[in-house]
Amino acid sequence: MKEFKLRVFRYDPEKDERQHYDTFTVEYREGMTVLEALLWVFERKDPSLAFRYSCREAICGSCAMYISGRYALACKTQVKDALEGDTVTVSPLPHMRVIKDLVVDQTKFWENYARVKPWLINDNPPPERERLQSPEDRAKYNMEIDCILCGSCYASCPSAANNEEYLGPHALVWASRFFHDTRDTAKRERLEIVASEYGVFRCHTIFNCVEACPKHINPTEAIQKLKKAAMAYKMGLLK
């Protein structure tokens, strides 16, 4: 394969009356990623093309997009794996306002993340050195800690699409991460947050988030663990 077509979503609300797709013919090289293809277009065809990226190593989550019918990181996705015939189609994450082209407004995404207080809370006097934790206790949130906050799960979630006040799978994954951290002393405070009107019970276990996650996290599992703890808390059974 010497070349392929890159079909890219375009929309500039300051100029365009409607959303549309532009198709570019891109020179292919072995191992090319979708992000590299976008950069090729930006550098050689259209410098007005807008998209986010940073680390290029599937760590920062900036380049999450909807690529040929699935949620993916552009820096990790090989062109050859995203081809539909001779074309790769790239769209922005859905359910969020498009700022320009592939860049979406993630304001509510980050606001909801902040609502779960995604940091360690410990009211005890600080120790002389670090707060120690056993490997067994650390393993309790091995899954959640891999979340890179790319937004794929949030974009795929119908509950989040229908009501932006719903915390969303990304925020609840991080709530689970700190709830299960044995060094954290804010268990009840965290359960009050996740058991609120727009918390865990808005999740309808549709599993879109599981399929969408590029890091193979199971947000639904994390949410179910929080649901169980929240029910115990509401019933006065939490120790």
Beta strands, then each sheet from edge to edge (+ up, - down):
strand 1: 3-10
strand 2: 20-27
strand 3: 64-67
strand 4: 70-73
strand 5: 87-91
strand 6: 98-100
strand 7: 103-104
sheet 1: 2+ 1- 5- 3+ 4-
sheet 2: 6+ 7-
end
